[in-house]
Amino acid sequence: MNKNFRLIALAAALLGPLLATPAHAERLKDIASFGGVRQNQLSGYGIVVGLDGTGDQTTQTPFTVQSIMAMLQQKGISLPAGTQLQLKNVAAVMVTTSLPAFAQPGQAIDITVSSMGNAKSLRGGTLLMTPLQGADGQVYAMAQGNVLVGGAGASGGGASTQVNQLAVGRISGGATVERAVASNLGADNQVKLELNTTDFATASRVVEAVNDKFGPGIATALDGRVIRVRVPSSSDQRVSFLGMLENMDVRPAEAAAKVILNARTGSVVMNRAVTLDTCAISHGNLTVTIGADTQVSQPAAGSRGATAVTQTPTASVKKDAGRVIMLNNGASLAEVVKAMNAIGATPQDLLSILQSLKAAGSLRAELEII
């Protein structure tokens, strides 16, 4: 029987009593966020120079040569017509980052530098000044600096070795914010609190907790995800209020029963709300083995016969005894896993069994296959 599945069964049996306890309270900031307070993705095309012969092979990446020639022209350097550049210390890269909420001009942010061509390594390179643009095409930051690569590599004499990725690097504080993103947080003296997961019961509990602490009518649920909260008009009072709001403890509602199946790895994850209706489960293994017996025919001594080799095909079928497990109505997660373990099911077998239980209407849970 699969060792990992035994561990899953043991953990489910040990945690069964603990999983039956009500959900504990969580901070509001862990289950919700304020509407409009978000990051914005930025990206830009740049050039890394100063590589030790590990740059792009320019015959296969013509855009690297075009970028260098365009940059030189901007610097006032004109190359003769027909010049063929053979660059080894240059690599074309994409620079990506996220602009934090409320970021202001002059603030430094981290950036990631990723090779676009066939550069072997970005170690030791320097990123030239690169504008970073948002989805609207506007430039929000400028990036430049020395690239730090976390990997290592060596080659020589036809042998090579490498640790981690060498074509991606990072520059801490490598970009400077040039433009701020306007925020309408607190407009009309109200904010929208958005739950990470749509749940009407949790939304109702959040409204009740906020109104109990700050007064009736402060919070109003718009739907199962969005809650409108009235805030003070003064900016400093608003910040203090939001700080107290996001640190409030709220007990979220019980999560919906759900089973996640990963068909590629055979992983099965079930939450504690999963139960079964009364059902019977059987499981049996059928093993078919096909092979060939090799036989050698040796002629008698002194005869003119030749040694002959023949193969006789063989086939055998082995069927393990099937077992039927009966589960009563309302069986818990621990009982489900224990029953699967009892009939010798592996995680891959469990995928088919749970799908059959769902089709039969016995599985009280949402089945999601990833």
One Martini backbone bead per residue (centre of mass of N, CA, C, O) as a GRO file, in nm:
protein
  370
    1MET     BB    1   0.100   0.033   0.017
    2ASN     BB    2   0.090   0.355   0.023
    3LYS     BB    3   0.267   0.552   0.232
    4ASN     BB    4   0.133   0.831   0.199
    5PHE     BB    5  -0.157   0.728   0.250
    6ARG     BB    6  -0.110   0.643   0.540
    7LEU     BB    7  -0.045   0.926   0.643
    8ILE     BB    8  -0.318   1.047   0.573
    9ALA     BB    9  -0.488   0.861   0.749
   10LEU     BB   10  -0.350   0.926   1.020
   11ALA     BB   11  -0.403   1.231   1.017
   12ALA     BB   12  -0.713   1.213   1.001
   13ALA     BB   13  -0.752   1.054   1.268
   14LEU     BB   14  -0.606   1.263   1.459
   15LEU     BB   15  -0.773   1.530   1.344
   16GLY     BB   16  -1.074   1.484   1.373
   17PRO     BB   17  -1.144   1.627   1.650
   18LEU     BB   18  -1.023   1.905   1.565
   19LEU     BB   19  -1.206   1.952   1.303
   20ALA     BB   20  -1.482   1.982   1.477
   21THR     BB   21  -1.415   2.252   1.539
   22PRO     BB   22  -1.452   2.564   1.528
   23ALA     BB   23  -1.375   2.835   1.377
   24HIS     BB   24  -1.146   3.062   1.406
   25ALA     BB   25  -1.037   3.362   1.449
   26GLU     BB   26  -0.977   3.637   1.221
   27ARG     BB   27  -0.834   3.865   1.056
   28LEU     BB   28  -0.953   4.085   0.831
   29LYS     BB   29  -0.688   4.105   0.652
   30ASP     BB   30  -0.696   3.780   0.584
   31ILE     BB   31  -1.011   3.793   0.434
   32ALA     BB   32  -0.954   4.094   0.332
   33SER     BB   33  -1.000   4.394   0.126
   34PHE     BB   34  -0.949   4.697  -0.018
   35GLY     BB   35  -1.083   4.885  -0.242
   36GLY     BB   36  -0.810   4.996  -0.457
   37VAL     BB   37  -0.594   4.821  -0.301
   38ARG     BB   38  -0.324   4.783  -0.526
   39GLN     BB   39  -0.141   4.644  -0.764
   40ASN     BB   40   0.090   4.723  -1.045
   41GLN     BB   41   0.196   4.622  -1.344
   42LEU     BB   42   0.533   4.616  -1.477
   43SER     BB   43   0.715   4.683  -1.793
   44GLY     BB   44   1.030   4.618  -1.983
   45TYR     BB   45   1.280   4.696  -2.224
   46GLY     BB   46   1.623   4.574  -2.218
   47ILE     BB   47   1.982   4.609  -2.136
   48VAL     BB   48   2.258   4.393  -2.086
   49VAL     BB   49   2.583   4.455  -1.966
   50GLY     BB   50   2.901   4.304  -1.893
   51LEU     BB   51   2.943   4.030  -1.994
   52ASP     BB   52   3.131   3.710  -1.990
   53GLY     BB   53   3.042   3.580  -2.280
   54THR     BB   54   2.701   3.526  -2.202
   55GLY     BB   55   2.544   3.628  -2.422
   56ASP     BB   56   2.402   3.679  -2.702
   57GLN     BB   57   2.346   3.530  -3.011
   58THR     BB   58   2.318   3.751  -3.267
   59THR     BB   59   2.238   3.559  -3.507
   60GLN     BB   60   1.961   3.470  -3.332
   61THR     BB   61   1.935   3.789  -3.210
   62PRO     BB   62   1.862   4.071  -3.378
   63PHE     BB   63   1.733   4.260  -3.155
   64THR     BB   64   1.996   4.321  -3.007
   65VAL     BB   65   2.138   4.479  -3.229
   66GLN     BB   66   1.917   4.692  -3.273
   67SER     BB   67   1.931   4.809  -2.987
   68ILE     BB   68   2.227   4.901  -2.992
   69MET     BB   69   2.206   5.088  -3.238
   70ALA     BB   70   1.987   5.275  -3.124
   71MET     BB   71   2.149   5.365  -2.873
   72LEU     BB   72   2.393   5.486  -3.023
   73GLN     BB   73   2.232   5.702  -3.175
   74GLN     BB   74   2.136   5.849  -2.915
   75LYS     BB   75   2.456   5.901  -2.840
   76GLY     BB   76   2.593   5.987  -3.133
   77ILE     BB   77   2.646   5.703  -3.281
   78SER     BB   78   2.773   5.610  -3.600
   79LEU     BB   79   2.742   5.350  -3.818
   80PRO     BB   80   2.836   5.186  -4.065
   81ALA     BB   81   2.727   5.055  -4.332
   82GLY     BB   82   2.700   4.707  -4.278
   83THR     BB   83   2.737   4.648  -3.990
   84GLN     BB   84   2.866   4.364  -3.801
   85LEU     BB   85   2.766   4.251  -3.501
   86GLN     BB   86   2.961   4.078  -3.231
   87LEU     BB   87   2.802   3.995  -2.946
   88LYS     BB   88   2.875   3.877  -2.589
   89ASN     BB   89   2.797   4.119  -2.355
   90VAL     BB   90   2.488   4.099  -2.451
   91ALA     BB   91   2.135   4.137  -2.334
   92ALA     BB   92   1.810   4.073  -2.373
   93VAL     BB   93   1.539   4.211  -2.169
   94MET     BB   94   1.298   4.171  -1.909
   95VAL     BB   95   1.122   4.401  -1.700
   96THR     BB   96   0.981   4.340  -1.372
   97THR     BB   97   0.696   4.461  -1.171
   98SER     BB   98   0.541   4.611  -0.873
   99LEU     BB   99   0.319   4.862  -0.791
  100PRO     BB  100   0.247   4.991  -0.515
  101ALA     BB  101   0.041   5.108  -0.307
  102PHE     BB  102   0.095   5.450  -0.275
  103ALA     BB  103   0.314   5.519  -0.459
  104GLN     BB  104   0.593   5.743  -0.485
  105PRO     BB  105   0.796   5.957  -0.598
  106GLY     BB  106   1.126   5.805  -0.533
  107GLN     BB  107   1.059   5.523  -0.494
  108ALA     BB  108   1.186   5.206  -0.424
  109ILE     BB  109   1.202   4.907  -0.630
  110ASP     BB  110   1.184   4.593  -0.721
  111ILE     BB  111   1.343   4.377  -0.973
  112THR     BB  112   1.310   4.173  -1.273
  113VAL     BB  113   1.548   3.989  -1.477
  114SER     BB  114   1.491   3.862  -1.816
  115SER     BB  115   1.571   3.665  -2.062
  116MET     BB  116   1.505   3.652  -2.423
  117GLY     BB  117   1.727   3.489  -2.528
  118ASN     BB  118   2.055   3.298  -2.534
  119ALA     BB  119   2.165   3.351  -2.269
  120LYS     BB  120   2.362   3.197  -2.023
  121SER     BB  121   2.418   3.471  -1.850
  122LEU     BB  122   2.371   3.754  -1.599
  123ARG     BB  123   2.628   3.759  -1.460
  124GLY     BB  124   2.762   4.084  -1.399
  125GLY     BB  125   2.550   4.265  -1.500
  126THR     BB  126   2.407   4.569  -1.656
  127LEU     BB  127   2.139   4.771  -1.636
  128LEU     BB  128   1.994   4.977  -1.837
  129MET     BB  129   1.797   5.223  -1.886
  130THR     BB  130   1.445   5.147  -1.799
  131PRO     BB  131   1.128   5.168  -1.890
  132LEU     BB  132   0.820   5.141  -1.703
  133GLN     BB  133   0.510   5.001  -1.787
  134GLY     BB  134   0.180   5.002  -1.818
  135ALA     BB  135  -0.127   4.923  -1.952
  136ASP     BB  136  -0.143   5.242  -2.061
  137GLY     BB  137   0.175   5.320  -2.149
  138GLN     BB  138   0.288   5.442  -1.901
  139VAL     BB  139   0.542   5.582  -1.713
  140TYR     BB  140   0.635   5.474  -1.364
  141ALA     BB  141   0.942   5.374  -1.414
  142MET     BB  142   1.301   5.344  -1.344
  143ALA     BB  143   1.567   5.126  -1.456
  144GLN     BB  144   1.877   5.035  -1.274
  145GLY     BB  145   2.162   4.805  -1.256
  146ASN     BB  146   2.286   4.541  -1.081
  147VAL     BB  147   2.286   4.204  -1.135
  148LEU     BB  148   2.143   3.940  -0.937
  149VAL     BB  149   2.252   3.605  -0.924
  150GLY     BB  150   2.169   3.290  -0.764
  151GLY     BB  151   2.345   3.133  -0.943
  152ALA     BB  152   2.562   2.868  -1.085
  153GLY     BB  153   2.851   2.823  -1.316
  154ALA     BB  154   3.039   2.568  -1.511
  155SER     BB  155   3.304   2.533  -1.770
  156GLY     BB  156   3.504   2.265  -1.927
  157GLY     BB  157   3.616   2.028  -2.138
  158GLY     BB  158   3.294   1.958  -2.204
  159ALA     BB  159   3.207   2.045  -1.919
  160SER     BB  160   2.913   2.098  -1.701
  161THR     BB  161   2.764   2.321  -1.449
  162GLN     BB  162   2.451   2.384  -1.256
  163VAL     BB  163   2.289   2.632  -1.036
  164ASN     BB  164   2.023   2.718  -1.111
  165GLN     BB  165   1.925   3.024  -1.242
  166LEU     BB  166   2.090   3.245  -1.498
  167ALA     BB  167   1.848   3.414  -1.669
  168VAL     BB  168   1.779   3.533  -1.376
  169GLY     BB  169   1.734   3.845  -1.203
  170ARG     BB  170   1.805   4.091  -0.937
  171ILE     BB  171   1.702   4.426  -0.811
  172SER     BB  172   1.742   4.607  -0.539
  173GLY     BB  173   1.609   4.902  -0.589
  174GLY     BB  174   1.613   4.934  -0.929
  175ALA     BB  175   1.360   5.129  -0.903
  176THR     BB  176   1.199   5.443  -0.985
  177VAL     BB  177   0.946   5.633  -0.910
  178GLU     BB  178   0.758   5.869  -1.137
  179ARG     BB  179   0.452   5.770  -1.086
  180ALA     BB  180   0.138   5.807  -0.959
  181VAL     BB  181  -0.148   5.644  -0.839
  182ALA     BB  182  -0.457   5.704  -0.823
  183SER     BB  183  -0.674   5.743  -0.529
  184ASN     BB  184  -1.025   5.669  -0.392
  185LEU     BB  185  -0.988   5.640  -0.099
  186GLY     BB  186  -1.271   5.762   0.075
  187ALA     BB  187  -1.487   5.826  -0.104
  188ASP     BB  188  -1.767   5.948   0.033
  189ASN     BB  189  -1.700   5.826   0.315
  190GLN     BB  190  -1.602   5.538   0.179
  191VAL     BB  191  -1.560   5.179   0.179
  192LYS     BB  192  -1.451   4.868   0.033
  193LEU     BB  193  -1.501   4.540   0.144
  194GLU     BB  194  -1.320   4.251   0.026
  195LEU     BB  195  -1.356   3.933  -0.004
  196ASN     BB  196  -1.174   3.658  -0.099
  197THR     BB  197  -1.449   3.497  -0.042
  198THR     BB  198  -1.753   3.407  -0.124
  199ASP     BB  199  -1.971   3.481   0.169
  200PHE     BB  200  -2.257   3.544   0.334
  201ALA     BB  201  -2.194   3.468   0.628
  202THR     BB  202  -1.931   3.630   0.656
  203ALA     BB  203  -2.048   3.906   0.581
  204SER     BB  204  -2.247   3.915   0.819
  205ARG     BB  205  -2.028   3.897   1.045
  206VAL     BB  206  -1.875   4.153   0.972
  207VAL     BB  207  -2.104   4.352   1.008
  208GLU     BB  208  -2.162   4.283   1.305
  209ALA     BB  209  -1.875   4.348   1.418
  210VAL     BB  210  -1.854   4.645   1.325
  211ASN     BB  211  -2.118   4.752   1.461
  212ASP     BB  212  -2.041   4.668   1.752
  213LYS     BB  213  -1.780   4.860   1.763
  214PHE     BB  214  -1.881   5.145   1.590
  215GLY     BB  215  -2.178   5.107   1.510
  216PRO     BB  216  -2.462   5.157   1.367
  217GLY     BB  217  -2.432   5.165   1.005
  218ILE     BB  218  -2.130   5.135   0.916
  219ALA     BB  219  -2.214   4.853   0.795
  220THR     BB  220  -2.277   4.713   0.453
  221ALA     BB  221  -2.412   4.465   0.264
  222LEU     BB  222  -2.414   4.405  -0.088
  223ASP     BB  223  -2.293   4.110  -0.070
  224GLY     BB  224  -2.092   3.816  -0.051
  225ARG     BB  225  -1.819   4.031  -0.079
  226VAL     BB  226  -1.932   4.325  -0.033
  227ILE     BB  227  -1.848   4.601   0.196
  228ARG     BB  228  -1.982   4.886   0.333
  229VAL     BB  229  -1.787   5.162   0.479
  230ARG     BB  230  -1.783   5.405   0.707
  231VAL     BB  231  -1.581   5.704   0.713
  232PRO     BB  232  -1.388   5.941   0.790
  233SER     BB  233  -1.294   6.253   0.655
  234SER     BB  234  -1.036   6.242   0.787
  235SER     BB  235  -0.732   6.114   0.712
  236ASP     BB  236  -0.620   6.032   0.994
  237GLN     BB  237  -0.883   5.897   1.093
  238ARG     BB  238  -0.905   5.694   0.861
  239VAL     BB  239  -0.642   5.540   0.912
  240SER     BB  240  -0.710   5.454   1.201
  241PHE     BB  241  -0.973   5.306   1.134
  242LEU     BB  242  -0.852   5.098   0.929
  243GLY     BB  243  -0.655   4.972   1.129
  244MET     BB  244  -0.875   4.863   1.323
  245LEU     BB  245  -1.039   4.704   1.115
  246GLU     BB  246  -0.813   4.496   1.005
  247ASN     BB  247  -0.768   4.389   1.328
  248MET     BB  248  -1.011   4.239   1.345
  249ASP     BB  249  -1.205   3.980   1.480
  250VAL     BB  250  -1.323   3.705   1.271
  251ARG     BB  251  -1.561   3.448   1.219
  252PRO     BB  252  -1.574   3.239   0.985
  253ALA     BB  253  -1.731   3.046   0.792
  254GLU     BB  254  -1.796   2.754   0.683
  255ALA     BB  255  -1.662   2.565   0.463
  256ALA     BB  256  -1.695   2.420   0.182
  257ALA     BB  257  -1.719   2.126   0.046
  258LYS     BB  258  -1.396   1.988  -0.072
  259VAL     BB  259  -1.233   1.836  -0.362
  260ILE     BB  260  -0.892   1.786  -0.464
  261LEU     BB  261  -0.768   1.687  -0.788
  262ASN     BB  262  -0.455   1.553  -0.911
  263ALA     BB  263  -0.399   1.387  -1.204
  264ARG     BB  264  -0.079   1.404  -1.228
  265THR     BB  265   0.000   1.323  -0.906
  266GLY     BB  266  -0.246   1.207  -0.711
  267SER     BB  267  -0.360   1.427  -0.545
  268VAL     BB  268  -0.549   1.457  -0.229
  269VAL     BB  269  -0.787   1.708  -0.109
  270MET     BB  270  -0.960   1.753   0.206
  271ASN     BB  271  -1.193   1.879   0.392
  272ARG     BB  272  -1.381   1.866   0.695
  273ALA     BB  273  -1.677   1.878   0.532
  274VAL     BB  274  -1.653   1.599   0.430
  275THR     BB  275  -1.909   1.372   0.320
  276LEU     BB  276  -2.127   1.075   0.341
  277ASP     BB  277  -2.334   0.869   0.225
  278THR     BB  278  -2.476   0.588   0.206
  279CYS     BB  279  -2.234   0.328   0.123
  280ALA     BB  280  -2.056   0.118  -0.116
  281ILE     BB  281  -1.716  -0.015  -0.138
  282SER     BB  282  -1.514  -0.144  -0.401
  283HIS     BB  283  -1.200  -0.343  -0.440
  284GLY     BB  284  -0.978  -0.448  -0.711
  285ASN     BB  285  -0.713  -0.656  -0.848
  286LEU     BB  286  -0.566  -0.673  -1.183
  287THR     BB  287  -0.307  -0.896  -1.305
  288VAL     BB  288  -0.108  -0.882  -1.602
  289THR     BB  289   0.127  -1.130  -1.736
  290ILE     BB  290   0.379  -1.099  -1.994
  291GLY     BB  291   0.593  -1.343  -2.150
  292ALA     BB  292   0.913  -1.538  -2.186
  293ASP     BB  293   1.048  -1.855  -2.253
  294THR     BB  294   1.377  -1.964  -2.266
  295GLN     BB  295   1.506  -2.213  -2.501
  296VAL     BB  296   1.770  -2.461  -2.524
  297SER     BB  297   1.899  -2.657  -2.802
  298GLN     BB  298   2.119  -2.929  -2.770
  299PRO     BB  299   2.316  -3.116  -2.935
  300ALA     BB  300   2.467  -3.390  -2.978
  301ALA     BB  301   2.746  -3.542  -2.958
  302GLY     BB  302   2.882  -3.544  -3.294
  303SER     BB  303   2.684  -3.383  -3.426
  304ARG     BB  304   2.545  -3.154  -3.688
  305GLY     BB  305   2.399  -2.984  -3.510
  306ALA     BB  306   2.229  -2.695  -3.392
  307THR     BB  307   2.178  -2.444  -3.195
  308ALA     BB  308   1.862  -2.376  -3.035
  309VAL     BB  309   1.638  -2.094  -2.996
  310THR     BB  310   1.352  -2.065  -2.788
  311GLN     BB  311   1.017  -1.913  -2.746
  312THR     BB  312   0.771  -1.908  -2.483
  313PRO     BB  313   0.480  -1.785  -2.432
  314THR     BB  314   0.339  -1.605  -2.146
  315ALA     BB  315   0.040  -1.608  -1.927
  316SER     BB  316  -0.097  -1.416  -1.646
  317VAL     BB  317  -0.358  -1.410  -1.389
  318LYS     BB  318  -0.422  -1.178  -1.115
  319LYS     BB  319  -0.663  -1.183  -0.844
  320ASP     BB  320  -0.770  -1.000  -0.604
  321ALA     BB  321  -0.946  -0.965  -0.337
  322GLY     BB  322  -1.236  -0.826  -0.280
  323ARG     BB  323  -1.378  -0.530  -0.116
  324VAL     BB  324  -1.634  -0.422   0.116
  325ILE     BB  325  -1.745  -0.097   0.216
  326MET     BB  326  -1.929   0.048   0.482
  327LEU     BB  327  -2.103   0.364   0.489
  328ASN     BB  328  -2.241   0.587   0.674
  329ASN     BB  329  -2.419   0.842   0.737
  330GLY     BB  330  -2.196   1.109   0.770
  331ALA     BB  331  -1.917   1.066   0.701
  332SER     BB  332  -1.607   1.148   0.764
  333LEU     BB  333  -1.290   1.209   0.676
  334ALA     BB  334  -1.160   0.988   0.850
  335GLU     BB  335  -1.348   0.759   0.747
  336VAL     BB  336  -1.286   0.776   0.451
  337VAL     BB  337  -0.977   0.723   0.462
  338LYS     BB  338  -0.994   0.459   0.623
  339ALA     BB  339  -1.154   0.304   0.407
  340MET     BB  340  -0.951   0.330   0.176
  341ASN     BB  341  -0.719   0.190   0.331
  342ALA     BB  342  -0.865  -0.088   0.381
  343ILE     BB  343  -0.883  -0.150   0.049
  344GLY     BB  344  -0.603  -0.050  -0.086
  345ALA     BB  345  -0.590   0.245  -0.174
  346THR     BB  346  -0.463   0.465  -0.380
  347PRO     BB  347  -0.449   0.781  -0.490
  348GLN     BB  348  -0.528   0.692  -0.782
  349ASP     BB  349  -0.778   0.533  -0.694
  350LEU     BB  350  -0.924   0.769  -0.550
  351LEU     BB  351  -1.004   0.925  -0.797
  352SER     BB  352  -1.215   0.716  -0.904
  353ILE     BB  353  -1.385   0.682  -0.648
  354LEU     BB  354  -1.479   0.978  -0.612
  355GLN     BB  355  -1.614   1.003  -0.889
  356SER     BB  356  -1.822   0.777  -0.834
  357LEU     BB  357  -1.951   0.905  -0.582
  358LYS     BB  358  -2.048   1.159  -0.727
  359ALA     BB  359  -2.223   1.014  -0.943
  360ALA     BB  360  -2.401   0.866  -0.706
  361GLY     BB  361  -2.449   1.093  -0.466
  362SER     BB  362  -2.249   1.043  -0.196
  363LEU     BB  363  -2.087   1.306  -0.230
  364ARG     BB  364  -2.048   1.589   0.000
  365ALA     BB  365  -1.903   1.758  -0.256
  366GLU     BB  366  -1.681   1.938  -0.428
  367LEU     BB  367  -1.536   1.854  -0.747
  368GLU     BB  368  -1.187   1.917  -0.824
  369ILE     BB  369  -0.992   1.926  -1.125
  370ILE     BB  370  -0.623   1.990  -1.194
   0.00000   0.00000   0.00000
